[in-house]
């Protein structure tokens, strides 16, 4: 139930006002229609949006990919639905000249729902808005990700290294890092 509510709220981030009005006026499709739409999307490259996943296979229920500009709005939706933050990490997509930041959210209550939010930024100008104003617990995770991937979390209150020396000018988890 909470997964469906969260999915519906997150999907509105990707719709125009006209599409939202149309969606509210339409009835839900059958389960077969939904499965068919999901199968059709698997053959296409990943675009921004919400994907429903199999928890037993993936370990999460919703997989959200969005632009950095949509991140704070998405995290506010997650917070309003009583999720807690598990982790933040990065991935270096060196061939695509991008860095990806991955946020994992979950709930403790009886209505299990895990959500992954992914956003990408240019590798040469890596900047993502900070979510520490929404989740104080994101502070340490953002600092670590900034340190090891070289991503600037704009608006972070204290973005200083945790493990590397303060004068370190390298990011050891980037794929082009050499000793």
N, C-alpha and C positions, 0 to 999 in steps of 0.2 A: 504494500500500500504506500509506504513512504517513498519507495523507489519510483513508483508511477507519478506521485505528486512532484517529486524532485525533477524527474525527467520532463514532465510537462512545463514546469517553471523554467528549466534550463533551455528547452527547445524554443521558448519565446525569444531568447536572445538572438536567434538566427532567423527570425521571421520579420517581415515588414508588417506595418500596422494593418494593411489590407489582408495579408495572409492570416494574421491573428483573428481578425473578424470572421474570415471564411471558416477557419478551423473551429471556432466556437459555434458556428451555425451547423456544422456537419456532425453527423453521428460517427462514432468510432467504427472503423472497418472490422471485418472479421479477422480472426487469428490467422487464417490462411492468407488473406491479403497482406497482412503485416509481415508474415514469413516470406512471402514472394518479394516484397519491397526490399527486405534485408538481403535476400539472395541476389537480387539485381545489383545492389550497391557493392557487394563483395567483389564484383568484376571490375569496378571502377577505382581510380586512385582515391585515397582518403581526402575528404574535404572537411572543412570545419562543420561541426555538428555533434549530435548526441547519438551514440550507438549503444544499443542494449546488448549486453554480453551474457554468456553462460557463466554463472558464478563458479560452478564446479570445474570448468575448464580454465577460466582466466583469473579467478580469485577476486573479481569485482563484478558489479552489476551494470554500472553505467560508465562508458568511456567517452569523455567529452574532449573534443579538440576545438580550440578557439584562438582568436587573435589576442595579442597582449592587451589591446584596448578593451576587450570583453572580460578580462580576467577578474577584475574587482567586482563587477556585477555578478558574475557567476559565483564567486566565493561568498558574496552576501547572500545569495540564494541558498547556498550550502549551509551557511551559518544559521539562517532563519529556520532551516529544517533540522536544527539540533545535531549537526555532524561535528565531529572533532577532527583535527588534523593529525594524520599519522606521520607523514614524511613529505619532504620536498627534495627532489634530486634533479640532476641534469643528464642530458645525453648529447654527445657531440656528433652531429650529422655532417662530418667533414666534407663528404662528396657533394652535399647539397648546400654547403656553406651556411649551415644553420646550427643553432643550439636550441635544444628543447628543454623546457622545465616541466617536470611531472609532479603533480600534487596528488597525494592519496588522502581520502577522507573516509570516515566510517562512523557508525553509531553503535552504542553499547546495548541499547534496549532490545526488546523482543522482536522488533521489526528490522532485521538485519538488512543493511544496504551499504555497499562500498562503492565509492565514486572515485574515478581517476580523471583529473583535469590535466590536459596537455596544452602547452602553448609554445610556439617557436619564435625565435628572433634571429636577426642577422648575426652571423658569427663575428663580423668585423665591428659591429656596433651593438653589442649584446646588452639590451636593456629591457627589463620587465618591471611592471609596477609591484611594489611591495604590498603584501597582504597583512603586515604586522598590526595595522590599525584594526583589523577585523579579528585576527587570531594572534594573540601575543606569543603563543607557542611557535609561530612561524619564524620568530626572530633568529633563533639559533640555526634552523634549517637554511634560511636564506643566507646567513653569513657563511655557512659551510659551502653552499652551492656557489656563492660569489667567489669564494676563495679558490675552489678547485676547478671551476669552469670559466671564471672571468666574466660573470654576468652581473651587471649593475642592477640592483633592485631599487629603483627610484622611490624615494620617500621612506626608505628604511632609516630608523632612528640612530643606528650605530653599526654601520657596515664595516667592521674591522675584522682582520683575520682571527681565526680560532686556533689553528695548528701551525700554520706556516709563519716564518718570520715577518714582521711588519713591512720590511723592505723587499719582500719577495716580489719579483716582477714576472712570475711565471704561474701557470695554472696546470697542475700535474694531471688532471683528468681529461684534458683536451687530447685528441688523438695525435696531434702533431708535436706533442711535448717530448723532448729528448733530454736526457741527463747530460 
